[in-house]
Each structure stands twice: as C-alpha cells, then as structure tokens.
Amino acid sequence: MAGQFSQTTRSLASDTARYAFMAWAASGVLLVAWAVWFLFGAVTVYEVSKQARLEVRQAAHPAAALIAGKVVTTTLAIGKEVQAGDLLVELDASSERYRLREEEVRLQSLPREIASLRREMEARERLKVEDLQSARAAADAVRFRNEEAEAAAEFARETERRYAKLSATGGVSTVDSMRAATEAQKLVAVRNALASDLQKAEVDAKARAHQHDAQIETVARTIVGLERDQLTAQATVERLKVDIERYVIRATISGRIGEAAPLNPGSYVEEGQRLASIVPAGDLIVMADFSPSLTLGRVQPGQKGRLRLDGFPWAQFGSVPATVSRVASEIRDNFVRVEFTLDAVPASGIVMQHGLPGAIEVTVEEVAPVALVLRAAGVLLSAPTRATASSGATR
C-alpha cells in the first residue's frame, strides 16, 4: 500500500505554507495599493454635452418679412455673398408708392401756393397803406374846407351882429339885417355839414383799415394752414417711405446666405416669416447646451474640453481641443449655454464650418474615487426623499 501511494506521500511532504503565504501577501499588497488609490488617487471627471455645434462668433442674422405681401423680386441663393444693405427680397408696395407720389406732388405745390399768398398779403399791405394815405388826404381836404366854412360862418355871424345893431338904430334896413342873418345860418349849416363829412371820412378810413386788416389776417391764416399742411405732407412722405421700406428685405450684415426659403416672383409671404439666414464671416466657436444640475457651479471659464464632430468620426479624425470661455448664468429651455473657443485648427482633414453638430466633453475636476462613491451614494439616498417630497406636494 505504501508503494502504491508513494508519489502522493512525496507531494504532501513537499506541500508547505510558503506558496499560500506568498499568494496572501500579493493579495494584501494589491489590496493596500487599491485602497491607497481609492482613498488618495485622482480620477478625472468629465461633463458631456451631445448638443454642441460650431458657430461663428457673431450670431447668424435672420432676414424676415416685416409685413405680408406678394414677392416682386428675389435674389436669395444659398451660399451667396452679400453686403449689409443689399436687396434680398422685394414685396409689392404699389399702393403705398401711389400714395407717396400723390403726397410728393402735393408737397411740391404747397410752397408755390404759400409764396403766392405771401405776395398777395404784401400787396394787401401796400394797398392798405395807400388807402390809408388816400383817406387821410381826403379827411385833410374836408378839414381844410371845414376850417374855411368856420371862418366864413364866423364872419357871417359878426356881420349879422353889426347889421342887427345898425337895424336897431335905423342905419340899415330890416331886409339887409335879415339877409345877413340868413347868410350866417347858411354858412353855419355848411360848416356843420363839412364837420359831419370829416367825421364820416375818419370813420370810413378806420372801417377800411379794419377791412384791410381782416383780409390780411385771412390770408395769413391761410398761409399758416398751408404751412401746417406742408409739415403734415412732409411727415406723411417720410412715413410712406418707411412703410415702403418695410416691403424691402435687406441684408442686415455682411456675410454668406446660409439658409433661404424657396421663393419666386408672385409667391406670398406672411408677416414675420423667416426668409433667409445670413452667416457673418469670423472665427468659429463652439456652443453647447449642458444640464443645469451638472453645470452650474462646476463648469468654469478656462476649463479644457474636446469636441467630437458627428460628421467626422473621432476614431478616424480625432477630436478638436477647446477651452471654456463663457458660461451662462440663466437657464434657457432647461439647459445652460456654454461657449468654447477652439485651441487649434485640426490638421486631420476636418472641415470646420458653421453649423456642424457634435458632442463635447469638459474636464471638470480630478477627485479621489472614494469621493465619487460617496457622491453617488448621496444621490441614491436623496432620491427617495425627493420623491416623497414631490408626492406630498402633489397631494
């Protein structure tokens, strides 16, 4: 029996605890090394956005219709270079152009009408002066005749008094005395009539002066009305020009047409309809949308990132290095907008062009693995609490 199990006996004799000790020692070393790495090692943490795209630094400008209308002419063509102010689309504005022409013709005639009325007012002013001078001369003539009649009447009264004395003493006949009295009354009557004529001439002169003033005031009021109409016509012309310009869609910036609506003469566009998009020339940047809970407070300017374009597989073309330049502080559409600058132009055949989509990852921090485990545990433990709070708020 001993001979049959000789090999087994020798194996058991040679089997010692040395190999087991070495295996346990190696396992312990590995465990200690793993524990040191787990507690004091560093793991790079990335935040990834799959909604990244290349854009020019200056945002693309849309060209939209400010008013509804029918297309008359269009020069839209994708890829066409345009300058600021170039005509893109013109809509039908025939009615406004006719109204503009009417107002321009009216505006051209108003200065001539105003000039004619000013000449009429000047003529009326001269006529007023001449009429007043004529009335003054006529009044002076009546006044002189009145003075003459006054002198004659005074002489007649004096003669009448002498004749009356002489008649009383018998120096003259009664008939002569009566004739002298009658002559005196006649001259007094003439004097009174001339005084009335003088008063009438003065009243007529004032009335004619007031009449001239009223006519001049009427002309002046008409001139003021025409001047007001002229200002209104000028404002109307400017407003119509602005209205007509709304029917013309022009390029707001210089650049290349990146997108254009299919339009032909006769097509109808709605108010506010986007007709084209102009991409300005300039440096390319990366715009990406990140989750707010993973971005705010963690993604900061200066952090490094790598862009992988969807149209250029990174395994073949590689990735594009970038740096965070700006981070939005407000949430829009449940995302936070982050802007990157490209560190270098890739030399792997990637065609950098506005609008290329892709994904970008940002180096956020380097932490120990234990911190990541504790962070994940905290998220798991807080999930039931948030769910309970949410259900309580719903009830």
C-alpha positions in Angstrom: 0.0 0.0 0.0 2.9 2.3 0.8 4.4 1.7 -2.6 1.2 2.5 -4.4 0.9 6.0 -2.9 4.5 7.0 -2.9 4.0 10.0 -5.2 1.1 11.3 -3.2 3.1 11.0 0.0 6.0 12.9 -1.5 3.6 15.7 -2.7 2.1 16.0 0.7 5.5 16.1 2.2 6.7 18.9 -0.1 3.5 20.9 0.3 4.2 23.8 2.8 2.6 27.1 3.7 5.1 29.2 1.7 3.1 29.4 -1.5 -0.1 30.2 0.3 1.7 32.9 2.2 3.1 34.4 -1.0 -0.4 34.4 -2.5 -1.9 36.1 0.5 0.9 38.6 0.6 0.5 39.5 -3.0 -3.3 39.9 -2.5 -2.6 42.1 0.5 -0.2 44.3 -1.4 -2.8 44.7 -4.2 -5.5 45.4 -1.7 -3.4 48.1 0.0 -2.4 49.6 -3.3 -6.1 49.7 -4.4 -7.1 51.2 -1.0 -4.4 53.9 -1.4 -5.6 54.6 -4.9 -9.2 54.6 -3.8 -8.5 57.0 -0.9 -5.8 59.2 -2.3 -5.9 58.6 -6.1 -7.2 61.1 -8.7 -9.9 60.4 -11.3 -10.7 62.9 -14.0 -14.4 63.9 -14.1 -16.0 64.9 -17.4 -19.2 66.6 -18.2 -20.5 65.7 -21.6 -23.0 67.6 -23.9 -24.3 65.9 -27.0 -25.9 69.2 -28.1 -22.8 71.0 -29.3 -22.3 72.8 -32.6 -19.8 75.1 -34.4 -20.9 78.7 -34.8 -19.3 81.9 -35.9 -18.5 84.2 -33.0 -21.1 86.8 -34.3 -24.5 85.1 -34.3 -26.2 84.5 -37.6 -28.8 87.1 -38.5 -32.2 86.1 -39.8 -33.9 88.0 -42.6 -37.7 88.1 -42.0 -40.6 89.7 -43.7 -41.8 92.7 -41.7 -45.2 92.8 -43.5 -47.2 90.3 -45.5 -47.2 90.7 -49.3 -46.5 89.3 -52.7 -42.9 88.8 -53.9 -41.9 91.0 -56.7 -38.2 90.2 -56.9 -35.8 88.0 -55.0 -32.0 87.5 -55.0 -31.9 84.7 -52.4 -29.4 81.9 -53.1 -27.8 79.7 -50.6 -24.1 80.4 -50.3 -24.3 83.8 -52.0 -22.0 86.5 -50.5 -24.0 89.6 -49.5 -23.1 93.0 -48.1 -25.0 94.9 -45.5 -27.9 96.7 -47.2 -28.1 94.5 -50.2 -31.6 93.8 -51.6 -32.7 90.3 -50.8 -36.5 90.3 -51.4 -38.8 93.0 -52.6 -42.6 92.8 -51.9 -45.4 94.5 -53.8 -45.9 98.1 -52.5 -47.7 99.6 -55.4 -50.5 101.2 -53.3 -48.0 102.8 -51.0 -45.9 104.1 -53.9 -49.0 105.7 -55.5 -49.9 107.4 -52.2 -46.3 108.6 -51.9 -46.4 110.1 -55.4 -49.7 111.9 -54.5 -48.2 113.3 -51.3 -45.0 114.4 -53.1 -46.9 116.2 -55.8 -49.0 117.9 -53.1 -45.9 118.8 -51.2 -44.3 120.3 -54.3 -47.3 122.5 -55.0 -47.7 123.8 -51.4 -44.6 126.1 -51.5 -45.9 127.8 -54.6 -49.3 128.4 -53.1 -47.7 129.8 -49.9 -45.4 132.1 -52.0 -48.4 133.3 -53.9 -50.4 134.1 -50.8 -47.4 135.9 -49.3 -47.2 138.1 -52.4 -51.0 138.7 -52.0 -50.5 139.6 -48.4 -47.7 142.0 -49.3 -49.9 143.6 -52.0 -52.8 144.0 -49.5 -50.3 145.6 -47.0 -49.3 148.1 -49.7 -53.0 148.7 -50.6 -53.8 149.3 -47.0 -51.1 151.9 -46.7 -52.1 153.6 -49.9 -55.8 153.5 -49.0 -55.0 155.0 -45.6 -52.9 157.7 -47.2 -55.8 158.5 -49.6 -58.3 158.5 -46.7 -56.1 160.8 -44.7 -55.7 163.2 -47.6 -59.5 163.2 -48.2 -60.0 163.9 -44.5 -57.5 166.7 -44.6 -59.3 168.2 -47.5 -62.6 168.1 -45.7 -60.9 169.5 -42.6 -59.5 172.4 -44.6 -62.9 173.1 -46.1 -64.4 172.9 -42.7 -61.9 175.4 -41.4 -62.8 177.7 -44.3 -66.5 177.3 -43.6 -65.9 178.0 -39.9 -64.1 181.2 -40.8 -66.9 182.2 -43.2 -69.6 181.4 -40.6 -67.8 183.4 -38.0 -67.6 186.4 -40.4 -71.3 186.0 -41.2 -72.2 185.9 -37.5 -70.2 189.1 -36.9 -71.8 190.8 -39.9 -75.2 189.7 -38.6 -74.5 191.3 -35.2 -73.4 194.6 -36.8 -76.4 194.7 -39.0 -78.7 193.9 -36.1 -77.2 196.9 -34.2 -77.5 199.2 -37.2 -81.0 198.0 -37.8 -82.0 198.9 -34.3 -80.7 202.4 -34.8 -82.1 202.7 -38.3 -78.7 202.6 -40.0 -79.7 199.7 -42.3 -82.9 198.3 -43.5 -84.6 195.3 -41.8 -84.2 193.4 -45.1 -80.5 193.7 -45.1 -80.3 192.6 -41.5 -82.4 189.5 -42.2 -80.3 188.8 -45.3 -77.2 188.9 -43.1 -78.8 186.6 -40.6 -79.8 184.1 -43.2 -76.3 184.1 -44.7 -74.8 183.4 -41.3 -77.2 180.5 -40.8 -76.4 179.2 -44.2 -72.6 179.3 -43.6 -73.1 177.6 -40.2 -75.0 174.9 -41.8 -72.3 174.4 -44.4 -69.8 174.3 -41.6 -71.8 171.6 -39.7 -72.1 169.6 -42.9 -68.4 169.7 -43.5 -67.8 168.7 -39.9 -70.1 165.7 -40.5 -68.2 164.9 -43.7 -64.9 165.0 -41.8 -66.3 162.6 -39.1 -67.6 160.3 -41.8 -64.3 160.3 -43.6 -62.4 159.4 -40.4 -64.9 156.6 -39.7 -64.7 155.3 -43.3 -60.9 155.4 -43.0 -61.0 153.3 -39.8 -63.5 150.9 -41.3 -61.4 150.4 -44.5 -58.3 149.9 -42.3 -60.2 147.2 -40.3 -61.3 145.6 -43.6 -57.8 145.5 -44.9 -56.6 144.0 -41.6 -59.3 141.4 -41.7 -58.3 140.5 -45.3 -54.6 140.3 -44.4 -55.4 138.2 -41.3 -57.4 135.8 -43.5 -54.5 135.5 -45.9 -52.1 135.0 -43.0 -54.4 132.3 -41.5 -54.5 130.6 -44.9 -50.7 130.7 -45.1 -50.4 129.2 -41.6 -52.8 126.4 -42.6 -50.8 125.7 -45.8 -47.6 125.6 -43.8 -49.2 123.2 -41.4 -50.3 121.1 -44.4 -46.8 121.2 -45.7 -45.3 119.9 -42.5 -48.0 117.2 -42.4 -47.3 116.3 -46.0 -43.6 116.0 -45.3 -44.3 113.8 -42.3 -46.6 111.7 -44.5 -44.0 111.4 -47.2 -41.4 110.2 -44.6 -43.9 107.8 -43.1 -44.8 106.3 -46.5 -41.1 105.9 -47.3 -40.6 104.0 -44.1 -43.7 101.9 -44.9 -42.4 101.2 -48.4 -39.0 100.2 -46.9 -40.8 97.6 -44.9 -41.7 95.9 -48.1 -38.0 95.6 -48.9 -36.0 92.9 -47.1 -32.3 93.8 -47.0 -29.2 92.1 -45.6 -28.6 93.5 -42.1 -24.9 92.4 -42.0 -22.3 91.2 -44.5 -21.8 87.5 -44.9 -23.0 84.4 -46.7 -26.6 83.2 -47.0 -26.6 80.0 -45.0 -30.3 79.2 -45.4 -33.1 80.6 -47.7 -36.7 80.0 -48.3 -37.7 78.8 -51.8 -39.3 82.0 -53.2 -40.3 83.0 -56.7 -41.9 86.2 -58.0 -45.6 86.0 -57.2 -45.1 84.0 -54.0 -46.9 85.2 -50.9 -45.1 85.6 -47.6 -46.7 86.1 -44.2 -45.7 88.8 -41.7 -42.8 87.7 -39.6 -42.0 84.8 -41.9 -38.3 83.9 -41.9 -36.9 84.2 -45.4 -33.2 83.7 -45.0 -30.3 83.4 -42.5 -27.1 85.3 -43.1 -23.9 83.9 -41.5 -21.3 86.5 -41.0 -17.6 85.9 -41.5 -15.5 85.5 -38.4 -13.8 83.0 -36.0 -15.6 79.8 -35.2 -16.6 78.9 -31.6 -18.3 76.0 -30.0 -21.7 76.4 -28.4 -23.1 73.6 -26.2 -26.1 73.1 -24.0 -25.5 71.4 -20.7 -27.7 70.1 -17.9 -28.1 72.9 -15.3 -27.7 70.5 -12.3 -24.3 69.2 -13.7 -23.0 72.5 -15.0 -23.8 75.5 -12.8 -21.0 75.9 -10.3 -18.9 73.2 -11.9 -18.1 74.3 -15.4 -15.9 77.4 -15.3 -14.1 79.5 -17.9 -10.6 78.2 -18.6 -11.5 74.5 -18.3 -10.4 72.3 -21.1 -12.6 70.3 -23.4 -12.6 68.2 -26.5 -15.1 68.4 -29.4 -16.1 65.3 -31.4 -18.0 66.2 -34.6 -20.8 63.9 -35.8 -19.8 64.2 -39.4 -16.1 63.2 -38.7 -15.8 60.1 -36.6 -13.3 60.7 -33.8 -11.6 57.3 -34.3 -10.5 58.4 -37.7 -10.3 62.2 -37.5 -9.7 62.6 -33.8 -11.2 65.4 -31.7 -10.8 69.2 -31.6 -9.3 70.8 -28.4 -11.3 73.7 -26.9 -11.4 75.9 -23.8 -14.4 77.1 -21.9 -14.7 80.9 -22.5 -18.1 81.8 -21.1 -20.9 80.1 -19.1 -24.4 81.4 -19.0 -25.9 82.1 -15.5 -29.5 81.7 -16.6 -31.4 78.6 -17.7 -33.0 78.6 -21.1 -35.2 75.8 -22.3 -33.9 73.6 -19.4 -30.3 74.0 -20.5 -27.3 76.1 -19.7 -25.5 77.6 -22.6 -21.7 77.2 -22.6 -19.3 78.8 -25.1 -15.9 77.4 -26.0 -13.0 78.8 -28.0 -11.0 76.5 -30.3 -7.5 76.0 -29.2 -6.1 75.0 -32.6 -7.3 74.3 -36.1 -7.3 70.5 -36.6 -4.9 69.2 -39.2 -6.7 65.8 -39.6 -8.8 66.8 -42.6 -11.8 68.1 -40.6 -13.6 70.8 -42.5 -14.5 73.4 -39.9 -17.8 75.0 -40.9 -20.6 76.9 -39.2 -23.4 74.7 -38.1 -21.5 71.4 -37.7 -23.1 69.4 -34.8 -21.2 67.2 -32.4 -20.6 66.3 -28.7 -18.1 67.9 -26.3 -16.7 66.8 -23.0 -15.3 69.2 -20.4 -12.7 68.3 -17.8 -14.5 69.5 -14.6 -12.3 68.2 -11.8 -10.0 65.5 -10.5 -11.1 63.8 -7.3 -10.4 60.6 -5.4 -12.5 57.6 -6.2 -13.9 57.5 -2.7 -15.4 60.9 -3.3 -17.1 59.7 -6.4 -18.5 56.7 -4.5 -19.7 58.9 -1.6 -21.2 61.4 -4.1 -23.1 58.6 -5.9 -24.3 57.2 -2.6 -25.6 60.6 -1.6 -27.5 60.9 -4.9 -29.1 57.4 -4.3 -30.0 58.2 -0.7 -31.5 61.6 -1.6 -33.7 60.2 -4.4 -36.4 58.6 -2.1 -36.5 61.9 -0.1 -37.1 63.9 -3.2 -39.7 61.5 -4.4 -41.6 61.7 -1.1 -41.4 65.5 -1.0 -42.7 65.6 -4.6 -45.6 63.3 -3.8 -46.5 65.2 -0.7 -46.5 68.5 -2.7 -48.8 66.8 -5.2 -51.3 65.7 -2.6 
